[in-house]
Amino acid sequence: MTIDTEILQTVEKMPESLKQELLHYAKYLMANYSQDISPEQHAVNKRRSGILKGTFVLPLPDNFDEPLEDFKEYME
């Protein structure tokens, strides 16, 4: 069974109110997703986790826990 025939069989079983909603949704999909967007362009705009990767250098320096120079007077 192809997807077209399965869609038609499902739509035939629907009441008129659902058919109307399905028509509106199909028109919405056609209007908003009919533009050709390549997968590469879509992936560039997609947010990704690990965005700060590479900004921290491990292991931390030996003086990591020492107070900053700006606060040395305050700490004394």
C-alpha positions in Angstrom: 0.0 0.0 0.0 1.4 3.4 -1.0 1.2 6.4 1.2 -1.2 8.1 -1.2 -3.8 5.3 -1.0 -3.4 5.0 2.8 -4.0 8.8 3.1 -7.1 8.6 0.9 -8.5 5.6 2.9 -7.9 7.5 6.2 -9.5 10.7 4.9 -12.6 8.8 3.6 -13.2 7.6 7.2 -13.0 11.1 8.7 -16.0 13.3 9.5 -16.4 16.5 7.5 -15.1 18.7 10.3 -11.8 16.8 10.4 -11.6 16.9 6.7 -11.9 20.7 6.7 -9.1 20.9 9.4 -6.9 18.5 7.4 -7.4 20.7 4.3 -6.4 23.8 6.2 -3.3 22.1 7.6 -2.3 20.7 4.2 -2.5 24.2 2.7 -0.5 25.6 5.6 2.2 23.0 5.0 2.3 23.7 1.3 2.6 27.5 1.9 5.3 27.3 4.5 7.4 24.4 3.5 7.3 24.6 -0.3 10.5 26.6 -0.5 13.5 24.6 -1.4 15.8 24.7 1.7 18.8 22.5 1.4 19.7 20.4 4.5 23.0 22.2 4.8 21.3 25.6 5.1 18.9 24.2 7.7 21.7 22.7 9.8 23.6 26.0 9.9 20.7 27.8 11.5 20.1 25.0 14.0 21.3 25.6 17.6 23.7 23.0 18.9 24.8 21.9 22.3 28.4 22.3 23.4 28.6 25.8 22.0 31.4 26.7 24.5 33.5 23.7 23.5 37.1 24.7 23.2 36.9 27.9 25.2 38.3 26.5 28.4 41.7 25.0 28.6 42.1 22.1 31.0 44.0 21.4 33.2 43.5 24.7 35.0 46.6 26.8 35.8 48.2 26.4 39.2 47.2 29.9 40.2 43.5 29.4 39.5 42.4 29.7 43.2 44.6 32.8 43.9 42.7 36.1 44.2 42.7 38.4 41.1 44.9 41.4 41.1 41.9 43.7 41.2 40.8 42.2 44.5 44.2 41.8 46.2 43.8 45.1 48.3 40.3 44.0 49.3 41.5 40.6 50.5 44.4 41.9 52.6 
